[in-house]
């Protein structure tokens, strides 16, 4: 069975290193026989959440074109991969804002968390802070994570993977995400 698994990039910074793991994961998901696309808020900027109504009240109908595009991507997704940098021991405002815009689109879907940093912690603190937010949607963050510490040494400037050990780690991560995508899709009916 094939699943739709978008890869959400949690950074819009100039020179961001998290673009390389995000692109790597989109390709890995496709090579595993699933549909994927990058969701890049640098290319599809969202306004800060300013709606008078809560996302649950908006029911997938948004005035802002980019928010509507994001909603449309999330509605048809079977699972999500969130690629989060770690900023000051937490996740980015860009990623939180993207999650805040939606609600119903995430229900009963699994999330795979990917941490990225230029240091050795590889976004671990940011990923742990995302778990309760994901649970709030009635969604589920899988136990397995993928961590790209010292990302500048893991990919070259063109985004080519330099550490082949990540292929095996990525396979285990995707196997788990697909397992839960299948189970939760059946539960949603």
Biotite code that builds the C-alpha atoms (Angstrom):
import biotite.structure as struc

atoms = struc.array([
    struc.Atom([0.000, 0.000, 0.000], chain_id="A", res_id=1, res_name="UNK", atom_name="CA", element="C"),
    struc.Atom([1.243, 3.475, -0.881], chain_id="A", res_id=2, res_name="UNK", atom_name="CA", element="C"),
    struc.Atom([0.912, 6.479, 1.427], chain_id="A", res_id=3, res_name="UNK", atom_name="CA", element="C"),
    struc.Atom([1.099, 10.257, 1.046], chain_id="A", res_id=4, res_name="UNK", atom_name="CA", element="C"),
    struc.Atom([3.796, 11.568, 3.420], chain_id="A", res_id=5, res_name="UNK", atom_name="CA", element="C"),
    struc.Atom([4.727, 15.252, 3.061], chain_id="A", res_id=6, res_name="UNK", atom_name="CA", element="C"),
    struc.Atom([7.991, 16.450, 4.597], chain_id="A", res_id=7, res_name="UNK", atom_name="CA", element="C"),
    struc.Atom([7.477, 19.727, 6.468], chain_id="A", res_id=8, res_name="UNK", atom_name="CA", element="C"),
    struc.Atom([10.531, 21.956, 6.685], chain_id="A", res_id=9, res_name="UNK", atom_name="CA", element="C"),
    struc.Atom([10.601, 23.972, 9.917], chain_id="A", res_id=10, res_name="UNK", atom_name="CA", element="C"),
    struc.Atom([13.087, 26.649, 8.848], chain_id="A", res_id=11, res_name="UNK", atom_name="CA", element="C"),
    struc.Atom([13.071, 29.626, 6.500], chain_id="A", res_id=12, res_name="UNK", atom_name="CA", element="C"),
    struc.Atom([16.527, 30.935, 7.412], chain_id="A", res_id=13, res_name="UNK", atom_name="CA", element="C"),
    struc.Atom([19.038, 31.934, 4.773], chain_id="A", res_id=14, res_name="UNK", atom_name="CA", element="C"),
    struc.Atom([21.690, 29.248, 4.505], chain_id="A", res_id=15, res_name="UNK", atom_name="CA", element="C"),
    struc.Atom([19.544, 26.748, 6.407], chain_id="A", res_id=16, res_name="UNK", atom_name="CA", element="C"),
    struc.Atom([21.078, 23.299, 6.680], chain_id="A", res_id=17, res_name="UNK", atom_name="CA", element="C"),
    struc.Atom([17.781, 21.507, 7.380], chain_id="A", res_id=18, res_name="UNK", atom_name="CA", element="C"),
    struc.Atom([16.873, 21.715, 3.680], chain_id="A", res_id=19, res_name="UNK", atom_name="CA", element="C"),
    struc.Atom([19.301, 18.851, 2.985], chain_id="A", res_id=20, res_name="UNK", atom_name="CA", element="C"),
    struc.Atom([17.719, 16.304, 5.373], chain_id="A", res_id=21, res_name="UNK", atom_name="CA", element="C"),
    struc.Atom([14.257, 17.389, 4.163], chain_id="A", res_id=22, res_name="UNK", atom_name="CA", element="C"),
    struc.Atom([15.131, 16.797, 0.507], chain_id="A", res_id=23, res_name="UNK", atom_name="CA", element="C"),
    struc.Atom([16.876, 13.530, 1.403], chain_id="A", res_id=24, res_name="UNK", atom_name="CA", element="C"),
    struc.Atom([13.726, 12.328, 3.172], chain_id="A", res_id=25, res_name="UNK", atom_name="CA", element="C"),
    struc.Atom([11.399, 13.290, 0.326], chain_id="A", res_id=26, res_name="UNK", atom_name="CA", element="C"),
    struc.Atom([13.521, 11.152, -1.996], chain_id="A", res_id=27, res_name="UNK", atom_name="CA", element="C"),
    struc.Atom([13.753, 8.272, 0.513], chain_id="A", res_id=28, res_name="UNK", atom_name="CA", element="C"),
    struc.Atom([9.965, 8.235, 0.889], chain_id="A", res_id=29, res_name="UNK", atom_name="CA", element="C"),
    struc.Atom([9.514, 8.195, -2.889], chain_id="A", res_id=30, res_name="UNK", atom_name="CA", element="C"),
    struc.Atom([12.089, 5.413, -3.285], chain_id="A", res_id=31, res_name="UNK", atom_name="CA", element="C"),
    struc.Atom([10.125, 3.390, -0.728], chain_id="A", res_id=32, res_name="UNK", atom_name="CA", element="C"),
    struc.Atom([7.103, 3.601, -3.051], chain_id="A", res_id=33, res_name="UNK", atom_name="CA", element="C"),
    struc.Atom([5.164, 6.396, -1.388], chain_id="A", res_id=34, res_name="UNK", atom_name="CA", element="C"),
    struc.Atom([4.106, 9.872, -2.435], chain_id="A", res_id=35, res_name="UNK", atom_name="CA", element="C"),
    struc.Atom([5.931, 12.822, -0.883], chain_id="A", res_id=36, res_name="UNK", atom_name="CA", element="C"),
    struc.Atom([6.623, 16.480, -1.365], chain_id="A", res_id=37, res_name="UNK", atom_name="CA", element="C"),
    struc.Atom([8.509, 19.137, 0.567], chain_id="A", res_id=38, res_name="UNK", atom_name="CA", element="C"),
    struc.Atom([6.366, 21.661, 2.419], chain_id="A", res_id=39, res_name="UNK", atom_name="CA", element="C"),
    struc.Atom([8.597, 24.715, 2.520], chain_id="A", res_id=40, res_name="UNK", atom_name="CA", element="C"),
    struc.Atom([7.240, 27.838, 4.199], chain_id="A", res_id=41, res_name="UNK", atom_name="CA", element="C"),
    struc.Atom([10.019, 29.856, 2.595], chain_id="A", res_id=42, res_name="UNK", atom_name="CA", element="C"),
    struc.Atom([8.300, 29.118, -0.733], chain_id="A", res_id=43, res_name="UNK", atom_name="CA", element="C"),
    struc.Atom([4.791, 29.188, 0.745], chain_id="A", res_id=44, res_name="UNK", atom_name="CA", element="C"),
    struc.Atom([4.949, 31.790, 3.556], chain_id="A", res_id=45, res_name="UNK", atom_name="CA", element="C"),
    struc.Atom([2.183, 31.758, 6.126], chain_id="A", res_id=46, res_name="UNK", atom_name="CA", element="C"),
    struc.Atom([1.034, 34.833, 8.015], chain_id="A", res_id=47, res_name="UNK", atom_name="CA", element="C"),
    struc.Atom([1.234, 34.680, 11.780], chain_id="A", res_id=48, res_name="UNK", atom_name="CA", element="C"),
    struc.Atom([-1.896, 32.992, 13.065], chain_id="A", res_id=49, res_name="UNK", atom_name="CA", element="C"),
    struc.Atom([-4.356, 35.853, 13.362], chain_id="A", res_id=50, res_name="UNK", atom_name="CA", element="C"),
    struc.Atom([-7.744, 34.277, 12.658], chain_id="A", res_id=51, res_name="UNK", atom_name="CA", element="C"),
    struc.Atom([-10.677, 35.435, 14.738], chain_id="A", res_id=52, res_name="UNK", atom_name="CA", element="C"),
    struc.Atom([-11.983, 31.874, 14.609], chain_id="A", res_id=53, res_name="UNK", atom_name="CA", element="C"),
    struc.Atom([-10.144, 28.812, 15.829], chain_id="A", res_id=54, res_name="UNK", atom_name="CA", element="C"),
    struc.Atom([-8.907, 26.349, 13.190], chain_id="A", res_id=55, res_name="UNK", atom_name="CA", element="C"),
    struc.Atom([-11.445, 23.758, 14.357], chain_id="A", res_id=56, res_name="UNK", atom_name="CA", element="C"),
    struc.Atom([-14.217, 26.267, 13.540], chain_id="A", res_id=57, res_name="UNK", atom_name="CA", element="C"),
    struc.Atom([-12.792, 27.087, 10.109], chain_id="A", res_id=58, res_name="UNK", atom_name="CA", element="C"),
    struc.Atom([-13.139, 23.437, 9.016], chain_id="A", res_id=59, res_name="UNK", atom_name="CA", element="C"),
    struc.Atom([-10.457, 23.576, 6.348], chain_id="A", res_id=60, res_name="UNK", atom_name="CA", element="C"),
    struc.Atom([-11.630, 26.823, 4.684], chain_id="A", res_id=61, res_name="UNK", atom_name="CA", element="C"),
    struc.Atom([-9.037, 29.592, 4.953], chain_id="A", res_id=62, res_name="UNK", atom_name="CA", element="C"),
    struc.Atom([-8.920, 33.098, 3.480], chain_id="A", res_id=63, res_name="UNK", atom_name="CA", element="C"),
    struc.Atom([-5.156, 33.115, 2.962], chain_id="A", res_id=64, res_name="UNK", atom_name="CA", element="C"),
    struc.Atom([-4.139, 31.208, -0.189], chain_id="A", res_id=65, res_name="UNK", atom_name="CA", element="C"),
    struc.Atom([-0.985, 29.716, 1.339], chain_id="A", res_id=66, res_name="UNK", atom_name="CA", element="C"),
    struc.Atom([-2.814, 28.575, 4.464], chain_id="A", res_id=67, res_name="UNK", atom_name="CA", element="C"),
    struc.Atom([-5.393, 26.930, 2.183], chain_id="A", res_id=68, res_name="UNK", atom_name="CA", element="C"),
    struc.Atom([-2.589, 25.217, 0.199], chain_id="A", res_id=69, res_name="UNK", atom_name="CA", element="C"),
    struc.Atom([-1.067, 23.962, 3.464], chain_id="A", res_id=70, res_name="UNK", atom_name="CA", element="C"),
    struc.Atom([-4.487, 22.704, 4.582], chain_id="A", res_id=71, res_name="UNK", atom_name="CA", element="C"),
    struc.Atom([-5.071, 20.935, 1.264], chain_id="A", res_id=72, res_name="UNK", atom_name="CA", element="C"),
    struc.Atom([-1.689, 19.182, 1.535], chain_id="A", res_id=73, res_name="UNK", atom_name="CA", element="C"),
    struc.Atom([-2.383, 18.142, 5.133], chain_id="A", res_id=74, res_name="UNK", atom_name="CA", element="C"),
    struc.Atom([-5.930, 16.900, 4.411], chain_id="A", res_id=75, res_name="UNK", atom_name="CA", element="C"),
    struc.Atom([-4.739, 14.259, 1.943], chain_id="A", res_id=76, res_name="UNK", atom_name="CA", element="C"),
    struc.Atom([-1.636, 13.274, 3.913], chain_id="A", res_id=77, res_name="UNK", atom_name="CA", element="C"),
    struc.Atom([-1.572, 9.875, 5.578], chain_id="A", res_id=78, res_name="UNK", atom_name="CA", element="C"),
    struc.Atom([1.401, 10.829, 7.774], chain_id="A", res_id=79, res_name="UNK", atom_name="CA", element="C"),
    struc.Atom([3.827, 13.717, 8.226], chain_id="A", res_id=80, res_name="UNK", atom_name="CA", element="C"),
    struc.Atom([7.557, 14.126, 8.655], chain_id="A", res_id=81, res_name="UNK", atom_name="CA", element="C"),
    struc.Atom([8.485, 17.284, 10.565], chain_id="A", res_id=82, res_name="UNK", atom_name="CA", element="C"),
    struc.Atom([12.067, 18.429, 10.046], chain_id="A", res_id=83, res_name="UNK", atom_name="CA", element="C"),
    struc.Atom([12.824, 20.775, 12.900], chain_id="A", res_id=84, res_name="UNK", atom_name="CA", element="C"),
    struc.Atom([15.923, 22.758, 13.654], chain_id="A", res_id=85, res_name="UNK", atom_name="CA", element="C"),
    struc.Atom([16.613, 23.550, 17.280], chain_id="A", res_id=86, res_name="UNK", atom_name="CA", element="C"),
    struc.Atom([16.579, 27.245, 18.112], chain_id="A", res_id=87, res_name="UNK", atom_name="CA", element="C"),
    struc.Atom([17.493, 28.154, 21.698], chain_id="A", res_id=88, res_name="UNK", atom_name="CA", element="C"),
    struc.Atom([16.546, 24.694, 23.015], chain_id="A", res_id=89, res_name="UNK", atom_name="CA", element="C"),
    struc.Atom([13.188, 24.644, 21.168], chain_id="A", res_id=90, res_name="UNK", atom_name="CA", element="C"),
    struc.Atom([11.475, 24.298, 17.806], chain_id="A", res_id=91, res_name="UNK", atom_name="CA", element="C"),
    struc.Atom([11.118, 27.192, 15.386], chain_id="A", res_id=92, res_name="UNK", atom_name="CA", element="C"),
    struc.Atom([8.316, 29.749, 15.383], chain_id="A", res_id=93, res_name="UNK", atom_name="CA", element="C"),
    struc.Atom([7.745, 28.960, 11.695], chain_id="A", res_id=94, res_name="UNK", atom_name="CA", element="C"),
    struc.Atom([6.906, 25.356, 12.501], chain_id="A", res_id=95, res_name="UNK", atom_name="CA", element="C"),
    struc.Atom([4.697, 26.244, 15.474], chain_id="A", res_id=96, res_name="UNK", atom_name="CA", element="C"),
    struc.Atom([2.802, 28.793, 13.390], chain_id="A", res_id=97, res_name="UNK", atom_name="CA", element="C"),
    struc.Atom([2.212, 26.221, 10.633], chain_id="A", res_id=98, res_name="UNK", atom_name="CA", element="C"),
    struc.Atom([0.844, 23.750, 13.174], chain_id="A", res_id=99, res_name="UNK", atom_name="CA", element="C"),
    struc.Atom([-1.307, 26.434, 14.826], chain_id="A", res_id=100, res_name="UNK", atom_name="CA", element="C"),
    struc.Atom([-3.083, 27.263, 11.547], chain_id="A", res_id=101, res_name="UNK", atom_name="CA", element="C"),
    struc.Atom([-4.571, 23.776, 11.190], chain_id="A", res_id=102, res_name="UNK", atom_name="CA", element="C"),
    struc.Atom([-6.319, 21.269, 13.425], chain_id="A", res_id=103, res_name="UNK", atom_name="CA", element="C"),
    struc.Atom([-8.770, 18.821, 11.859], chain_id="A", res_id=104, res_name="UNK", atom_name="CA", element="C"),
    struc.Atom([-6.299, 18.037, 9.070], chain_id="A", res_id=105, res_name="UNK", atom_name="CA", element="C"),
    struc.Atom([-3.963, 16.294, 11.558], chain_id="A", res_id=106, res_name="UNK", atom_name="CA", element="C"),
    struc.Atom([-6.371, 14.056, 13.481], chain_id="A", res_id=107, res_name="UNK", atom_name="CA", element="C"),
    struc.Atom([-5.450, 10.386, 13.858], chain_id="A", res_id=108, res_name="UNK", atom_name="CA", element="C"),
    struc.Atom([-2.348, 10.691, 11.694], chain_id="A", res_id=109, res_name="UNK", atom_name="CA", element="C"),
    struc.Atom([1.218, 9.756, 12.647], chain_id="A", res_id=110, res_name="UNK", atom_name="CA", element="C"),
    struc.Atom([4.083, 12.219, 12.714], chain_id="A", res_id=111, res_name="UNK", atom_name="CA", element="C"),
    struc.Atom([7.734, 11.338, 12.328], chain_id="A", res_id=112, res_name="UNK", atom_name="CA", element="C"),
    struc.Atom([10.091, 13.789, 14.018], chain_id="A", res_id=113, res_name="UNK", atom_name="CA", element="C"),
    struc.Atom([13.449, 14.696, 12.514], chain_id="A", res_id=114, res_name="UNK", atom_name="CA", element="C"),
    struc.Atom([15.857, 16.906, 14.433], chain_id="A", res_id=115, res_name="UNK", atom_name="CA", element="C"),
    struc.Atom([18.591, 18.955, 12.817], chain_id="A", res_id=116, res_name="UNK", atom_name="CA", element="C"),
    struc.Atom([21.388, 20.959, 14.398], chain_id="A", res_id=117, res_name="UNK", atom_name="CA", element="C"),
    struc.Atom([24.981, 21.937, 13.882], chain_id="A", res_id=118, res_name="UNK", atom_name="CA", element="C"),
    struc.Atom([25.816, 20.447, 17.269], chain_id="A", res_id=119, res_name="UNK", atom_name="CA", element="C"),
    struc.Atom([25.668, 17.021, 18.859], chain_id="A", res_id=120, res_name="UNK", atom_name="CA", element="C"),
    struc.Atom([22.132, 17.222, 20.345], chain_id="A", res_id=121, res_name="UNK", atom_name="CA", element="C"),
    struc.Atom([20.573, 17.091, 16.856], chain_id="A", res_id=122, res_name="UNK", atom_name="CA", element="C"),
    struc.Atom([17.317, 18.807, 17.784], chain_id="A", res_id=123, res_name="UNK", atom_name="CA", element="C"),
    struc.Atom([16.400, 16.363, 20.569], chain_id="A", res_id=124, res_name="UNK", atom_name="CA", element="C"),
    struc.Atom([14.947, 19.071, 22.828], chain_id="A", res_id=125, res_name="UNK", atom_name="CA", element="C"),
    struc.Atom([12.890, 20.555, 19.992], chain_id="A", res_id=126, res_name="UNK", atom_name="CA", element="C"),
    struc.Atom([11.458, 17.155, 19.068], chain_id="A", res_id=127, res_name="UNK", atom_name="CA", element="C"),
    struc.Atom([10.410, 16.387, 22.640], chain_id="A", res_id=128, res_name="UNK", atom_name="CA", element="C"),
    struc.Atom([8.619, 19.740, 22.865], chain_id="A", res_id=129, res_name="UNK", atom_name="CA", element="C"),
    struc.Atom([6.646, 18.914, 19.711], chain_id="A", res_id=130, res_name="UNK", atom_name="CA", element="C"),
    struc.Atom([5.170, 15.687, 21.109], chain_id="A", res_id=131, res_name="UNK", atom_name="CA", element="C"),
    struc.Atom([2.474, 17.282, 23.336], chain_id="A", res_id=132, res_name="UNK", atom_name="CA", element="C"),
    struc.Atom([1.500, 19.669, 20.541], chain_id="A", res_id=133, res_name="UNK", atom_name="CA", element="C"),
    struc.Atom([0.993, 16.763, 18.150], chain_id="A", res_id=134, res_name="UNK", atom_name="CA", element="C"),
    struc.Atom([-1.003, 14.855, 20.770], chain_id="A", res_id=135, res_name="UNK", atom_name="CA", element="C"),
    struc.Atom([-3.301, 17.878, 21.143], chain_id="A", res_id=136, res_name="UNK", atom_name="CA", element="C"),
    struc.Atom([-4.512, 17.276, 17.570], chain_id="A", res_id=137, res_name="UNK", atom_name="CA", element="C"),
    struc.Atom([-5.490, 13.707, 18.399], chain_id="A", res_id=138, res_name="UNK", atom_name="CA", element="C"),
    struc.Atom([-2.442, 12.707, 16.373], chain_id="A", res_id=139, res_name="UNK", atom_name="CA", element="C"),
    struc.Atom([0.535, 10.553, 17.251], chain_id="A", res_id=140, res_name="UNK", atom_name="CA", element="C"),
    struc.Atom([4.316, 11.120, 17.162], chain_id="A", res_id=141, res_name="UNK", atom_name="CA", element="C"),
    struc.Atom([6.067, 7.831, 16.526], chain_id="A", res_id=142, res_name="UNK", atom_name="CA", element="C"),
    struc.Atom([8.705, 6.747, 19.019], chain_id="A", res_id=143, res_name="UNK", atom_name="CA", element="C"),
    struc.Atom([11.475, 6.456, 16.424], chain_id="A", res_id=144, res_name="UNK", atom_name="CA", element="C"),
    struc.Atom([13.180, 9.698, 15.502], chain_id="A", res_id=145, res_name="UNK", atom_name="CA", element="C"),
    struc.Atom([15.841, 10.636, 13.028], chain_id="A", res_id=146, res_name="UNK", atom_name="CA", element="C"),
    struc.Atom([18.542, 13.001, 14.247], chain_id="A", res_id=147, res_name="UNK", atom_name="CA", element="C"),
    struc.Atom([20.973, 14.891, 12.047], chain_id="A", res_id=148, res_name="UNK", atom_name="CA", element="C"),
    struc.Atom([23.578, 16.264, 14.449], chain_id="A", res_id=149, res_name="UNK", atom_name="CA", element="C"),
    struc.Atom([26.510, 18.131, 12.957], chain_id="A", res_id=150, res_name="UNK", atom_name="CA", element="C"),
    struc.Atom([24.410, 18.378, 9.808], chain_id="A", res_id=151, res_name="UNK", atom_name="CA", element="C"),
    struc.Atom([27.128, 20.427, 8.105], chain_id="A", res_id=152, res_name="UNK", atom_name="CA", element="C"),
    struc.Atom([29.302, 17.290, 8.198], chain_id="A", res_id=153, res_name="UNK", atom_name="CA", element="C"),
    struc.Atom([26.501, 14.902, 7.187], chain_id="A", res_id=154, res_name="UNK", atom_name="CA", element="C"),
    struc.Atom([25.661, 16.525, 3.825], chain_id="A", res_id=155, res_name="UNK", atom_name="CA", element="C"),
    struc.Atom([27.849, 18.364, 1.355], chain_id="A", res_id=156, res_name="UNK", atom_name="CA", element="C"),
    struc.Atom([26.954, 21.850, 0.055], chain_id="A", res_id=157, res_name="UNK", atom_name="CA", element="C"),
    struc.Atom([24.825, 20.345, -2.733], chain_id="A", res_id=158, res_name="UNK", atom_name="CA", element="C"),
    struc.Atom([22.855, 18.190, -0.276], chain_id="A", res_id=159, res_name="UNK", atom_name="CA", element="C"),
    struc.Atom([24.570, 14.868, -1.022], chain_id="A", res_id=160, res_name="UNK", atom_name="CA", element="C"),
    struc.Atom([24.582, 12.509, 1.961], chain_id="A", res_id=161, res_name="UNK", atom_name="CA", element="C"),
    struc.Atom([28.123, 11.932, 3.248], chain_id="A", res_id=162, res_name="UNK", atom_name="CA", element="C"),
    struc.Atom([27.322, 9.435, 6.021], chain_id="A", res_id=163, res_name="UNK", atom_name="CA", element="C"),
    struc.Atom([25.859, 6.218, 4.576], chain_id="A", res_id=164, res_name="UNK", atom_name="CA", element="C"),
    struc.Atom([24.787, 5.029, 8.052], chain_id="A", res_id=165, res_name="UNK", atom_name="CA", element="C"),
    struc.Atom([21.787, 7.344, 7.664], chain_id="A", res_id=166, res_name="UNK", atom_name="CA", element="C"),
    struc.Atom([20.351, 5.102, 4.945], chain_id="A", res_id=167, res_name="UNK", atom_name="CA", element="C"),
    struc.Atom([19.753, 2.264, 7.430], chain_id="A", res_id=168, res_name="UNK", atom_name="CA", element="C"),
    struc.Atom([18.491, 4.658, 10.131], chain_id="A", res_id=169, res_name="UNK", atom_name="CA", element="C"),
    struc.Atom([16.132, 6.273, 7.649], chain_id="A", res_id=170, res_name="UNK", atom_name="CA", element="C"),
    struc.Atom([14.773, 2.891, 6.595], chain_id="A", res_id=171, res_name="UNK", atom_name="CA", element="C"),
    struc.Atom([13.938, 1.969, 10.221], chain_id="A", res_id=172, res_name="UNK", atom_name="CA", element="C"),
    struc.Atom([12.316, 5.393, 10.751], chain_id="A", res_id=173, res_name="UNK", atom_name="CA", element="C"),
    struc.Atom([10.197, 5.105, 7.595], chain_id="A", res_id=174, res_name="UNK", atom_name="CA", element="C"),
    struc.Atom([9.220, 1.494, 8.348], chain_id="A", res_id=175, res_name="UNK", atom_name="CA", element="C"),
    struc.Atom([7.791, 2.629, 11.665], chain_id="A", res_id=176, res_name="UNK", atom_name="CA", element="C"),
    struc.Atom([6.052, 5.672, 10.173], chain_id="A", res_id=177, res_name="UNK", atom_name="CA", element="C"),
    struc.Atom([4.457, 3.574, 7.415], chain_id="A", res_id=178, res_name="UNK", atom_name="CA", element="C"),
    struc.Atom([3.341, 0.932, 9.942], chain_id="A", res_id=179, res_name="UNK", atom_name="CA", element="C"),
    struc.Atom([1.456, 3.569, 11.924], chain_id="A", res_id=180, res_name="UNK", atom_name="CA", element="C"),
    struc.Atom([0.177, 5.317, 8.777], chain_id="A", res_id=181, res_name="UNK", atom_name="CA", element="C"),
    struc.Atom([-1.409, 2.029, 7.758], chain_id="A", res_id=182, res_name="UNK", atom_name="CA", element="C"),
    struc.Atom([-2.869, 1.303, 11.204], chain_id="A", res_id=183, res_name="UNK", atom_name="CA", element="C"),
    struc.Atom([-4.264, 4.800, 11.714], chain_id="A", res_id=184, res_name="UNK", atom_name="CA", element="C"),
    struc.Atom([-5.660, 5.003, 8.181], chain_id="A", res_id=185, res_name="UNK", atom_name="CA", element="C"),
    struc.Atom([-7.602, 1.810, 8.879], chain_id="A", res_id=186, res_name="UNK", atom_name="CA", element="C"),
    struc.Atom([-8.788, 3.300, 12.195], chain_id="A", res_id=187, res_name="UNK", atom_name="CA", element="C"),
    struc.Atom([-10.020, 6.462, 10.411], chain_id="A", res_id=188, res_name="UNK", atom_name="CA", element="C"),
    struc.Atom([-12.014, 4.234, 8.064], chain_id="A", res_id=189, res_name="UNK", atom_name="CA", element="C"),
])
